[in-house]
């Protein structure tokens, strides 16, 4: 009877070990997929930041042009 109990415990331990191995493999897959999602989000955010940077540069250019136009109008006495 003692051998049967030991075999039963051993079988349960083997099943637990197999399940743990499967969970480890699943976790690796989940981590890989999460990393891919994080990379994708970083690319999206980077693209948004690049777009915002372009808007800032354009606005700075517009501001400089507006200042130049004001100086030209003042020099030509066109400004009110």
PASE-170522 format. One record per residue (C-alpha): x, y, z; residue number from 1. Coordinates in nm, 2 decimals, decimal comma. Layout:
N
{{X Y Z} NUM},
...
//
This chain:
80
{{0,00 0,00 0,00} 1},
{{0,29 0,23 0,08} 2},
{{0,42 0,18 -0,28} 3},
{{0,09 0,27 -0,42} 4},
{{0,08 0,60 -0,23} 5},
{{0,43 0,68 -0,33} 6},
{{0,35 0,61 -0,69} 7},
{{0,04 0,82 -0,67} 8},
{{0,23 1,11 -0,51} 9},
{{0,50 1,07 -0,78} 10},
{{0,25 1,08 -1,06} 11},
{{0,09 1,40 -0,91} 12},
{{0,43 1,56 -0,89} 13},
{{0,51 1,47 -1,25} 14},
{{0,18 1,62 -1,36} 15},
{{0,25 1,93 -1,16} 16},
{{0,59 1,96 -1,31} 17},
{{0,45 1,92 -1,67} 18},
{{0,18 2,19 -1,59} 19},
{{0,45 2,42 -1,46} 20},
{{0,66 2,37 -1,77} 21},
{{0,36 2,45 -1,99} 22},
{{0,29 2,76 -1,79} 23},
{{0,65 2,87 -1,82} 24},
{{0,63 2,83 -2,20} 25},
{{0,30 3,02 -2,21} 26},
{{0,45 3,30 -2,00} 27},
{{0,74 3,33 -2,24} 28},
{{0,49 3,37 -2,53} 29},
{{0,29 3,63 -2,34} 30},
{{0,61 3,83 -2,26} 31},
{{0,72 3,82 -2,62} 32},
{{0,37 3,94 -2,74} 33},
{{0,37 4,21 -2,48} 34},
{{0,71 4,32 -2,58} 35},
{{0,59 4,35 -2,94} 36},
{{0,29 4,56 -2,83} 37},
{{0,52 4,79 -2,63} 38},
{{0,75 4,83 -2,93} 39},
{{0,45 4,91 -3,15} 40},
{{0,32 5,17 -2,90} 41},
{{0,67 5,32 -2,88} 42},
{{0,67 5,36 -3,26} 43},
{{0,32 5,52 -3,26} 44},
{{0,42 5,76 -2,98} 45},
{{0,75 5,83 -3,16} 46},
{{0,55 5,91 -3,48} 47},
{{0,32 6,14 -3,29} 48},
{{0,62 6,32 -3,13} 49},
{{0,78 6,36 -3,47} 50},
{{0,45 6,51 -3,60} 51},
{{0,43 6,75 -3,31} 52},
{{0,80 6,84 -3,36} 53},
{{0,72 6,92 -3,73} 54},
{{0,42 7,14 -3,62} 55},
{{0,65 7,33 -3,38} 56},
{{0,91 7,39 -3,65} 57},
{{0,65 7,51 -3,89} 58},
{{0,50 7,75 -3,63} 59},
{{0,85 7,88 -3,56} 60},
{{0,90 7,94 -3,93} 61},
{{0,56 8,11 -3,96} 62},
{{0,65 8,34 -3,66} 63},
{{0,98 8,44 -3,82} 64},
{{0,81 8,51 -4,15} 65},
{{0,55 8,72 -3,97} 66},
{{0,82 8,92 -3,80} 67},
{{1,00 8,98 -4,14} 68},
{{0,67 9,09 -4,30} 69},
{{0,61 9,34 -4,02} 70},
{{0,96 9,48 -4,06} 71},
{{0,91 9,51 -4,43} 72},
{{0,57 9,68 -4,39} 73},
{{0,72 9,92 -4,13} 74},
{{1,01 10,00 -4,36} 75},
{{0,78 10,07 -4,65} 76},
{{0,54 10,25 -4,42} 77},
{{0,26 10,01 -4,51} 78},
{{0,18 9,92 -4,15} 79},
{{-0,10 10,10 -3,96} 80},
//
